């Protein structure tokens, strides 16, 4: 029976997942990828190291799957979107890959916001440029690394680099192409958009675009030797990880919103016409005539992880020794905290926000009698409130009746119920392991005809999902807390830049 290999490369880990034809996970192999931060706001990784780690993960996943490599019928990769990966004109890596957490181009974006470039880009491409957008990063390289800029042969995304390593072919897909350079109506490269950003010299550097499930080549003998794959195994173009996650949980479609609570707060819904608004990215969907409308900010579950790493280390170590789960232990504490009144609120802006680059995180209403559980409750509520900011924006442009939720914290029923109460809509959590990798695998299966399309998920989604319905009493109480959360953000808006000014390096 055929198997599918989905590769999912995030901001810290690269994974290889082997699925059978029903979507069941046969094996998962992971490798951590070090981040390189040589300067403030620079977040990079070694491209050769990324490929070597991914090849090792693929080899391990095949070995652990219990199936021979000859049964892997097709391969697809997904990876963190935005950021920038460069090749020189000989096809070699040109410096480090730049992650989507990078914010070095903040000054470029601020300048574009002031001179009309951002508004022109919104009208043309369906989105305003942001600090980690490929256009912004390329403009920064043009200004600060002119020699490197002059040597650029190809500018593409992380998953496109992995595809290149697997097949030797250079290209991107429809979803990834729209991160900066496509025209929103035609969904193809806009002829004049490079000039808009002052990047006209790169007219030959944008890669050819294919549909996410288009077979673009086969595994090369060199890649086969490193990964254990069979040379010639079909590889499809792959897709942006935001779209892959939505697809993998069955949340890609009109009338629903896919909510991904990970490092980023990701909230997306599909439309059959372009709807342009500064509050979301109007990007390409899986097919021409589909648009994926994404409202995002780097302000989600990473705040919970930060709290655990910085303030719960001893508990984490104790849980490891006991073979227990720190998440279960804390979940019980948070559940008890939810049942009692609390004045504690939290803005989850440790790594970014929907309110500009100077907004920062903070607890408010904290008193001496409050404990860790009260603070953690506020953190989880703050994360859900930030998702509501984005979902509320999307609701003003699209009709959405249900939500599909994924991300590590979605596995806790307490947190999933909180999202339903905060969003005021039914939230479905599907029993999907490795959602983004499965979204990539669906494209791989579609490319070879195993599935009729990437959205033709072979699973019975109704049977693998659990619905959480809003509780009217809790919803009313959380509406009030959300209102205060929003009012406090407005009140703090003029103060956040003054707080940031205390930094020893200005805005660093």
C-alpha positions as CSV (number, residue, x, y, z in Angstrom):
1,X,0.0,0.0,0.0
2,X,1.3,3.5,-0.8
3,X,2.7,5.8,1.9
4,X,3.3,9.6,1.8
5,X,6.1,11.6,3.3
6,X,5.3,15.1,4.6
7,X,8.1,17.3,5.7
8,X,7.3,20.1,8.1
9,X,10.0,22.7,9.0
10,X,9.1,25.1,11.7
11,X,11.1,27.9,13.4
12,X,13.1,25.5,15.7
13,X,12.4,21.9,14.6
14,X,12.3,20.1,11.2
15,X,10.1,17.0,11.0
16,X,9.6,14.1,8.6
17,X,6.4,12.2,8.9
18,X,5.4,9.0,7.1
19,X,1.6,8.6,6.7
20,X,-0.3,5.6,5.2
21,X,-2.9,6.2,2.6
22,X,-5.6,6.7,5.3
23,X,-3.8,9.5,7.0
24,X,-2.5,7.5,9.9
25,X,0.9,8.4,11.2
26,X,3.4,5.6,10.8
27,X,6.4,7.4,12.1
28,X,7.7,10.9,13.0
29,X,11.4,11.9,13.2
30,X,12.5,15.3,14.4
31,X,15.7,17.4,14.5
32,X,16.2,20.7,16.3
33,X,17.6,23.5,14.1
34,X,19.7,26.1,15.9
35,X,18.8,29.7,15.5
36,X,21.6,32.1,14.7
37,X,21.2,35.6,16.3
38,X,24.5,37.5,15.8
39,X,22.7,40.9,16.0
40,X,19.6,42.3,17.6
41,X,16.5,41.5,15.5
42,X,18.5,39.1,13.3
43,X,17.1,35.5,13.5
44,X,18.7,33.2,11.0
45,X,19.7,29.6,10.4
46,X,22.4,27.7,8.4
47,X,20.8,26.5,5.1
48,X,23.2,23.5,4.7
49,X,22.6,22.5,8.3
50,X,18.9,22.7,7.8
51,X,19.1,20.3,4.8
52,X,21.4,17.9,6.6
53,X,19.1,17.8,9.6
54,X,16.1,17.3,7.4
55,X,17.8,14.5,5.5
56,X,18.6,12.7,8.8
57,X,15.0,13.1,9.9
58,X,13.7,11.6,6.7
59,X,16.1,8.7,7.0
60,X,15.0,8.0,10.6
61,X,11.3,8.3,9.7
62,X,11.6,5.8,6.9
63,X,13.5,3.4,9.2
64,X,10.9,3.7,11.9
65,X,7.9,3.5,9.7
66,X,8.0,-0.3,9.2
67,X,7.6,0.2,5.5
68,X,10.3,0.1,2.8
69,X,11.2,3.4,1.1
70,X,9.9,1.9,-2.2
71,X,6.3,2.3,-0.7
72,X,6.7,6.1,-0.3
73,X,4.7,7.2,-3.3
74,X,5.3,10.9,-3.1
75,X,6.9,13.6,-1.0
76,X,5.9,17.2,-0.2
77,X,7.4,19.8,2.1
78,X,5.9,22.7,4.0
79,X,7.8,25.2,6.2
80,X,7.6,28.4,8.0
81,X,6.3,31.1,5.6
82,X,7.8,34.5,4.9
83,X,11.4,35.1,5.8
84,X,13.9,34.7,3.0
85,X,16.3,32.1,1.6
86,X,18.7,33.1,-1.1
87,X,20.8,31.3,-3.8
88,X,23.6,32.8,-5.8
89,X,23.7,32.5,-9.6
90,X,25.4,29.1,-9.3
91,X,22.6,27.7,-7.1
92,X,24.6,27.8,-3.8
93,X,23.3,29.3,-0.5
94,X,23.9,33.0,-0.3
95,X,24.3,33.6,3.4
96,X,22.0,32.2,6.1
97,X,18.3,31.7,5.7
98,X,16.3,34.4,7.5
99,X,13.4,33.3,9.7
100,X,10.0,34.9,10.0
101,X,10.9,35.9,13.5
102,X,13.5,38.3,12.1
103,X,12.7,42.0,12.5
104,X,15.7,43.7,11.1
105,X,13.6,45.4,8.4
106,X,11.4,47.3,10.8
107,X,12.8,50.6,9.8
108,X,12.2,49.8,6.1
109,X,8.6,49.0,6.9
110,X,8.2,52.2,8.9
111,X,9.5,54.2,6.0
112,X,7.1,52.5,3.6
113,X,4.3,53.2,6.0
114,X,5.1,56.9,5.8
115,X,5.8,57.4,2.1
116,X,2.8,55.6,0.6
117,X,4.5,52.4,-0.4
118,X,2.6,50.3,2.1
119,X,-0.8,51.6,0.9
120,X,0.2,51.0,-2.8
121,X,1.4,47.5,-1.9
122,X,-1.9,46.8,-0.1
123,X,-3.9,47.8,-3.2
124,X,-1.6,45.8,-5.6
125,X,-0.7,42.7,-3.6
126,X,-3.5,42.5,-1.0
127,X,-1.2,43.1,2.0
128,X,0.9,45.7,3.6
129,X,4.6,44.7,3.9
130,X,5.8,43.7,7.3
131,X,9.2,43.2,8.9
132,X,9.7,39.6,7.9
133,X,8.2,39.8,4.4
134,X,10.5,38.8,1.6
135,X,10.2,42.3,0.0
136,X,11.2,44.0,3.3
137,X,14.2,41.8,3.9
138,X,15.4,42.1,0.3
139,X,15.2,45.9,0.7
140,X,17.2,45.7,3.9
141,X,19.9,43.6,2.2
142,X,20.0,46.1,-0.7
143,X,20.7,48.9,1.7
144,X,23.0,47.2,4.2
145,X,24.7,44.3,2.2
146,X,25.0,45.6,-1.4
147,X,27.5,42.9,-2.4
148,X,25.2,40.2,-1.3
149,X,22.3,41.8,-3.0
150,X,24.2,42.0,-6.2
151,X,24.9,38.3,-6.1
152,X,21.3,37.1,-5.7
153,X,20.3,34.5,-8.2
154,X,17.1,33.2,-6.6
155,X,14.9,34.5,-3.7
156,X,12.5,31.9,-2.4
157,X,11.1,30.4,0.8
158,X,12.3,27.7,3.3
159,X,10.3,24.8,1.9
160,X,11.5,25.8,-1.6
161,X,15.1,25.3,-0.4
162,X,14.1,21.8,0.8
163,X,12.5,21.0,-2.5
164,X,15.7,22.2,-4.3
165,X,17.8,19.9,-2.1
166,X,15.5,17.0,-2.8
167,X,15.1,17.5,-6.6
168,X,17.6,20.0,-7.9
169,X,14.7,22.1,-9.3
170,X,14.1,25.7,-8.4
171,X,10.6,27.0,-8.0
172,X,7.9,27.9,-5.5
173,X,4.1,27.4,-5.2
174,X,1.0,29.5,-5.5
175,X,0.6,30.0,-1.8
176,X,4.2,31.0,-1.1
177,X,4.5,33.2,-4.2
178,X,1.9,35.6,-2.7
179,X,3.9,36.5,0.4
180,X,5.1,39.7,-1.3
181,X,5.1,39.8,-5.1
182,X,1.8,38.7,-6.7
183,X,-1.0,40.8,-7.9
184,X,-4.1,40.1,-5.8
185,X,-6.6,39.8,-8.6
186,X,-4.7,37.8,-11.1
187,X,-2.8,35.8,-8.4
188,X,0.3,35.9,-10.7
189,X,3.5,38.0,-10.3
190,X,2.7,41.7,-10.7
191,X,5.1,43.1,-13.3
192,X,5.6,46.4,-11.5
193,X,5.8,45.2,-7.9
194,X,9.5,44.8,-7.7
195,X,9.9,48.4,-8.8
196,X,7.5,49.5,-6.1
197,X,9.9,48.2,-3.5
198,X,13.0,49.4,-5.2
199,X,14.0,45.8,-6.1
200,X,13.9,46.1,-9.9
201,X,17.3,44.5,-10.2
202,X,15.8,41.2,-9.1
203,X,13.5,40.7,-12.0
204,X,15.1,37.4,-12.8
205,X,15.3,36.1,-9.2
206,X,11.7,35.2,-8.6
207,X,11.1,31.5,-9.1
208,X,8.6,29.8,-11.3
209,X,5.2,29.2,-9.7
210,X,3.4,25.8,-9.6
211,X,0.2,24.6,-7.9
212,X,1.0,23.1,-4.5
213,X,0.2,19.6,-5.7
214,X,2.0,19.8,-9.0
215,X,4.8,17.2,-9.4
216,X,7.9,19.3,-10.0
217,X,10.5,16.6,-10.1
218,X,11.9,13.4,-8.5
219,X,14.3,12.7,-5.7
220,X,17.8,13.0,-7.1
221,X,20.4,10.2,-6.5
222,X,22.3,12.5,-4.2
223,X,19.3,13.2,-2.1
224,X,18.4,9.5,-2.1
225,X,21.7,8.6,-0.7
226,X,21.3,11.0,2.2
227,X,17.7,10.4,3.0
228,X,17.1,6.7,2.2
229,X,14.3,7.7,-0.3
230,X,14.2,5.9,-3.7
231,X,15.7,8.0,-6.4
232,X,13.0,9.3,-8.7
233,X,10.3,9.4,-6.1
234,X,7.8,12.2,-7.1
235,X,8.0,15.4,-5.3
236,X,5.3,18.1,-5.5
237,X,5.7,21.8,-5.1
238,X,4.4,21.9,-1.5
239,X,2.9,24.9,0.3
240,X,3.1,27.6,2.9
241,X,2.8,26.1,6.4
242,X,-0.2,28.3,7.4
243,X,-2.2,26.9,4.6
244,X,-0.8,23.4,5.2
245,X,-2.0,23.5,8.9
246,X,-5.5,24.6,7.8
247,X,-5.7,21.9,5.2
248,X,-4.4,19.2,7.6
249,X,-7.1,19.9,10.2
250,X,-9.9,20.1,7.7
251,X,-10.2,23.8,8.2
252,X,-9.5,25.0,4.7
253,X,-12.7,26.2,3.2
254,X,-15.3,28.9,2.9
255,X,-17.5,29.6,6.0
256,X,-15.0,28.5,8.6
257,X,-11.9,29.9,10.3
258,X,-8.8,27.9,10.9
259,X,-7.2,28.9,14.2
260,X,-3.6,27.9,14.8
261,X,-2.3,28.6,18.3
262,X,1.4,28.2,17.9
263,X,4.3,30.6,18.0
264,X,2.1,32.8,15.9
265,X,-1.6,33.6,16.4
266,X,-2.8,32.5,13.0
267,X,-6.4,32.9,11.9
268,X,-7.5,32.3,8.3
269,X,-10.5,31.8,6.2
270,X,-10.9,31.1,2.5
271,X,-12.9,33.2,0.0
272,X,-13.7,32.9,-3.7
273,X,-13.0,36.5,-4.3
274,X,-10.3,38.8,-3.1
275,X,-11.2,41.0,-0.1
276,X,-8.5,43.5,0.6
277,X,-8.1,45.1,4.1
278,X,-5.1,46.2,6.1
279,X,-6.1,44.0,9.0
280,X,-5.3,40.8,7.1
281,X,-3.2,39.4,4.3
282,X,-5.2,38.5,1.2
283,X,-3.0,35.7,-0.2
284,X,-3.4,33.0,-2.8
285,X,-5.2,29.8,-1.9
286,X,-4.6,26.3,-3.1
287,X,-6.1,27.0,-6.5
288,X,-6.6,30.0,-8.8
289,X,-9.9,31.6,-7.8
290,X,-9.3,30.9,-4.1
291,X,-7.9,33.4,-1.6
292,X,-6.6,32.6,1.9
293,X,-7.3,35.6,4.2
294,X,-4.9,35.5,7.1
295,X,-4.9,37.7,10.2
296,X,-1.8,36.9,12.2
297,X,0.6,38.2,14.9
298,X,3.5,36.5,16.8
299,X,1.4,36.5,20.0
300,X,0.0,33.1,20.8
301,X,1.1,29.9,22.6
302,X,4.8,31.0,22.7
303,X,3.8,33.1,25.7
304,X,2.7,30.0,27.6
305,X,5.9,28.3,26.6
306,X,7.9,31.3,27.8
307,X,6.1,31.2,31.2
308,X,7.0,27.5,31.6
309,X,10.6,28.0,30.6
310,X,11.3,31.0,32.7
311,X,9.1,30.5,35.8
312,X,8.4,26.8,36.1
313,X,11.8,25.2,35.5
314,X,11.9,23.3,38.8
315,X,8.4,22.0,38.2
316,X,9.3,20.8,34.7
317,X,12.4,19.0,36.1
318,X,10.3,17.4,38.8
319,X,7.7,16.2,36.3
320,X,10.4,14.7,34.1
321,X,11.9,12.8,37.1
322,X,8.4,11.5,38.0
323,X,7.5,10.7,34.4
324,X,4.5,13.0,34.7
325,X,3.3,15.8,32.4
326,X,3.9,19.4,33.5
327,X,1.0,20.4,31.2
328,X,-1.5,18.1,33.0
329,X,-0.4,19.4,36.4
330,X,-0.6,23.1,35.4
331,X,-3.9,22.4,33.6
332,X,-5.4,21.3,36.9
333,X,-4.2,24.5,38.5
334,X,-5.5,26.7,35.7
335,X,-8.9,24.9,35.9
336,X,-9.2,25.7,39.5
337,X,-8.2,29.3,38.9
338,X,-10.8,29.7,36.2
339,X,-13.5,28.8,38.8
340,X,-12.7,31.7,41.0
341,X,-12.9,35.5,40.4
342,X,-9.6,37.1,39.3
343,X,-8.5,40.6,38.4
344,X,-5.4,39.4,36.6
345,X,-5.2,40.2,32.9
346,X,-2.3,39.6,30.5
347,X,-1.3,41.1,27.2
348,X,0.5,38.3,25.3
349,X,3.0,40.5,23.4
350,X,6.3,39.0,24.4
351,X,7.3,38.5,20.8
352,X,5.0,40.9,18.9
353,X,1.4,42.1,18.7
354,X,-1.3,43.4,16.4
355,X,-0.7,46.8,17.9
356,X,2.7,47.7,16.4
357,X,6.3,46.8,17.2
358,X,6.6,48.7,20.4
359,X,3.7,46.9,22.2
360,X,5.0,44.8,25.0
361,X,3.6,42.1,27.3
362,X,2.4,42.7,30.8
363,X,0.3,41.6,33.7
364,X,-2.4,44.0,35.0
365,X,-4.5,43.7,38.1
366,X,-1.9,41.5,39.8
367,X,-2.1,41.4,43.6
368,X,0.1,39.9,46.3
369,X,-2.4,37.1,47.0
370,X,-2.4,35.9,43.4
371,X,-0.3,32.8,42.5
372,X,1.1,31.0,39.5
373,X,-2.3,29.5,38.6
374,X,-3.9,33.0,38.4
375,X,-1.1,34.2,36.2
376,X,-1.3,31.2,33.9
377,X,-5.0,31.6,33.6
378,X,-4.4,35.2,32.5
379,X,-1.8,34.0,30.0
380,X,-4.1,31.5,28.4
381,X,-7.0,34.0,28.3
382,X,-4.7,36.6,26.8
383,X,-3.7,34.2,24.1
384,X,-7.3,33.5,23.3
385,X,-8.2,37.2,23.4
386,X,-5.5,37.9,20.9
387,X,-6.9,35.3,18.5
388,X,-10.3,37.0,19.0
389,X,-8.8,40.3,17.9
390,X,-7.9,38.7,14.6
391,X,-11.1,36.6,14.2
392,X,-13.1,39.6,15.0
393,X,-11.4,41.5,12.1
394,X,-12.0,38.6,9.7
395,X,-15.7,38.5,10.7
396,X,-16.1,42.0,9.4
397,X,-15.2,40.8,5.9
398,X,-16.4,37.2,5.9
399,X,-19.1,35.0,7.2
400,X,-17.7,32.3,9.5
401,X,-19.9,29.9,11.5
402,X,-17.4,27.5,12.9
403,X,-13.7,27.3,13.9
404,X,-11.1,24.5,13.6
405,X,-8.4,24.8,16.2
406,X,-4.9,23.3,16.2
407,X,-1.7,23.9,18.1
408,X,-0.2,22.3,21.2
409,X,-2.5,24.0,23.7
410,X,-5.6,22.8,21.7
411,X,-5.0,19.3,23.0
412,X,-6.1,20.4,26.5
413,X,-9.9,20.3,26.6
414,X,-9.9,23.2,29.1
415,X,-8.1,25.5,26.7
416,X,-10.2,24.4,23.7
417,X,-13.4,25.2,25.7
418,X,-11.9,28.6,26.6
419,X,-11.4,29.3,22.9
420,X,-15.0,28.4,22.2
421,X,-16.2,30.7,25.0
422,X,-13.9,33.6,23.9
423,X,-14.7,33.4,20.2
424,X,-18.4,32.8,20.8
425,X,-18.6,30.0,18.2
426,X,-18.3,26.2,18.0
427,X,-14.7,25.2,18.0
428,X,-13.7,21.8,16.6
429,X,-10.4,20.1,17.5
430,X,-9.6,17.3,15.2
431,X,-7.6,14.3,16.3
432,X,-4.9,15.2,13.8
433,X,-1.3,14.4,14.5
434,X,1.2,16.6,12.7
435,X,-1.4,18.8,10.9
436,X,1.0,20.8,8.7
437,X,2.9,17.6,7.6
438,X,-0.5,16.0,6.8
439,X,-1.5,19.1,4.8
440,X,1.7,18.7,2.7
441,X,1.1,14.9,2.4
442,X,-2.4,15.6,1.0
443,X,-0.8,17.7,-1.7
444,X,1.6,14.9,-2.4
445,X,-1.2,12.4,-2.6
446,X,-3.2,14.6,-4.9
447,X,-0.2,15.1,-7.2
448,X,0.1,11.4,-7.9
449,X,-3.7,10.8,-8.2
450,X,-4.1,9.0,-4.8
451,X,-6.6,11.8,-3.9
452,X,-8.8,13.7,-6.3
453,X,-7.6,17.0,-4.8
454,X,-5.7,18.3,-1.7
455,X,-9.0,18.9,0.1
456,X,-10.2,15.3,-0.5
457,X,-9.1,14.1,3.0
458,X,-9.6,10.3,3.2
459,X,-10.4,10.5,6.9
460,X,-13.9,10.8,8.3
461,X,-13.4,14.3,9.8
462,X,-16.6,14.1,11.8
463,X,-15.4,11.0,13.6
464,X,-11.9,12.4,14.4
465,X,-13.1,15.8,15.7
466,X,-14.4,16.9,19.0
467,X,-16.8,20.0,19.2
468,X,-16.7,22.5,21.9
469,X,-19.7,24.8,22.2
470,X,-19.7,28.2,23.9
471,X,-21.1,28.2,27.4
472,X,-23.4,31.2,27.6
473,X,-22.5,32.1,31.2
474,X,-18.7,31.9,30.6
475,X,-19.0,33.6,27.3
476,X,-20.7,36.6,28.9
477,X,-18.1,36.9,31.6
478,X,-15.3,36.5,29.0
479,X,-16.9,39.2,26.8
480,X,-16.5,41.6,29.7
481,X,-12.9,40.6,30.3
482,X,-12.1,40.9,26.6
483,X,-13.6,44.4,26.5
484,X,-11.3,45.4,29.3
485,X,-8.3,43.7,27.6
486,X,-9.0,45.7,24.5
487,X,-9.5,49.0,26.4
488,X,-6.3,48.6,28.2
489,X,-4.4,48.0,24.9
490,X,-5.8,51.3,23.6
491,X,-4.9,53.1,26.8
492,X,-1.3,51.7,26.7
493,X,-0.8,52.5,23.0
494,X,0.8,55.9,23.7
495,X,2.9,54.5,26.6
496,X,4.4,51.5,24.9
497,X,6.9,53.6,22.8
498,X,8.0,55.4,26.0
499,X,8.6,52.1,27.7
500,X,10.5,50.8,24.7
501,X,12.7,53.9,24.8
502,X,14.2,52.7,28.1
503,X,16.0,50.0,26.1
504,X,19.7,50.5,26.1
505,X,19.7,50.4,22.3
506,X,16.6,52.3,21.6
507,X,14.2,50.0,19.9
508,X,16.4,46.9,20.2
